[in-house]
Amino acid sequence: CLLPRVVRELLHDRLSPALWNLLMAIAKQAEVRGWQLYLVGGAVRDLLLSGTNNSKQAQSSLPDIDLVVDGFHQTADQAAGVELARSLQQTYPDARLQVHGRFQTAALTWHNHPEFDSLWVDIATARTEFYPYPAANPEVEASSIRQDLYRRDFTINALAIRLTPPRVGEMLDFFGGLLDLKAKQIRVLHANSFIEDPTRIFRAVRFAVRLGFAIDPQTEGYIHHAIASGVYHRIQLEMEKTPALQTRLKQELKYILEAPYWKSAVRLLSDLGAMCCIHSNLHLDDRLWWQLRLVDRWLRRFDTNHTLEQWLVLLEVLLAQLATPDRVKVAENLQLPADSIERLRSLDQIQANLMANLPACFRPSQIYQHLHPYNLPTLTLLAVLMPRHTRRQIWHYLTHLTTVKPPIDGNDLKAMGYKPGKQYKPMLEALLNATLDGEIHDRSQAEAFLQATFPSP
Ligand code: ATP
């Protein structure tokens, strides 16, 4: 029984007092202008999902706050959401205001705030989107809250809570989102949803796996229909024309591949036949599945400080299945970082090079010389793509050879009387090679080696 009073109490209980006061302050600004303000999207969904758990949780566990203002009489020069955000900024001068998008959505953000910590509040003006053709950039116009909710992806994300009087706390559920939350299912609002926006397939999978929900059978049918229609294949051919779609697709891939549940999500994407939305030749076979899990294990073993973008390396493994021109094209369209694109471009060449040289390397210093030019993401990628013998050499390089240090460094050379200069480089390299190959173990052996190899200073 989601009476306004119950929802109000839930909000009050779930949000920190500072956040509650902020929402009420924004609602007040809307009210004095005769507008309606709504809390929408993920915050409503997660609020209801956590509703059974009455504990007072910090607001930081809530997603970003999405608000929609139904501004019946917008000012001529700016959208209602922007006007609200600007007036709010006078009350909260420490908030940063950003206005973005063709339809002027305003975002207020706080970082390391004593009460909000980090908080992102989007204030949008109720709008409708039209897709002039599949996967196009939508055209946008002002609308009522009902139409605004109708443009959303799934029923569970199309719920709204009214924050302005007279019915503060009223739940707006035009499309059966509450029932779907209860039934734990992901359902789209209309049959064309996935044709309009292919990234919704990735979102459906993400929410299904993350929330432990099922994709409703009819919605799954729409996914199959959209894929079978060939629309994504056509989109791929014209990817450059849809940069906004590419940005969203990259964002969704990132969300999925960096989540702790990425394996289940990738499997579900594959079961739905949706890998082809990344590229029509991409399929999750046993080998690719093994490669993904192996990369994951290697990264956990070698990138213990999480300095790498591990999701990106997983994505590179996926793209590495494609022919080089295709993988580079997809990477460019997704606007991956330049070093990722370069790695995908040069992968075949590096592999050929190593295949030609590594099998004949028996001394550790030789293996070191061949692998040293490459960074961890490249080596990890090479390891899963190359035969077992090479993989073992890369493993040995990362676990042992990279930890070897000669017993003498540049300062010692100076102390020994060698004049500093560019001759230090070959000397230190020779020392490292001899240490790698087990020819020297301690300082006195190193000094003897130097004197024999590089006549005394
Ligand atoms: P999360 O907790 O993952 O952030 P969220 O629901 O807040 O979940 P966002 O990506 O922040 O997800 O999107 C906010 C809201 O915008 C969604 O709840 C949904 O209503 C709407 N939305 C986002 N992406 C799409 C899309 N591709 N198509 C339609 N509606 C979307």
Residues whose N, C-alpha, C, O or C-beta is under 5 A from the ligand:
A	BS01	ATP	G41 G42 A43 P63 R151 R152 D153 N157 D197
